[in-house]
Amino acid sequence: MKSPQSIPAPASAQNNSATIAPIAAAEIGQPEWIRPGDARKIFGLGRTFCYGLIAEGKIRSVVLRKRGAKTGVRLLSVDSIRDFLHHAMERAEQ
């Protein structure tokens, strides 16, 4: 194992060009697709409500499954859920 003195400093530390600008939350770790159960944790929308929105075509989803399998994993588009919620807020404000 190398001693701490022999490990070079990162390039940003070497040229002292660090930034103090905040990093937007959407840039790091935001999923594009979530499972219906996670919609409750993230948006407060229950599974049954999400499946109803899928049936009405108000949010997008995809089912991933192996060829010939009866079951799979359903994923919901986070962007479509956000769009649905924004439109619902706009309708409520009118």
KABEL-V700542 format. One line per field, one symbol per residue. ss: DSSP state (H for helix, E for strand, - for the rest). burial: 1 if it has 16 or more other C-alpha atoms within 10 Angstrom, else 0. Layout:
ss = ???
burial = ???
This chain:
ss = ---HHH----HHHH----------HHH-----EE-HHHHHHHH---HHHHHHHHHH----EEEE--------EEEEEHHHHHHHHHHHHHHHH-
burial = 0000000000000000000000000000000010011110000000000100100000111000000000000011110110000000000000
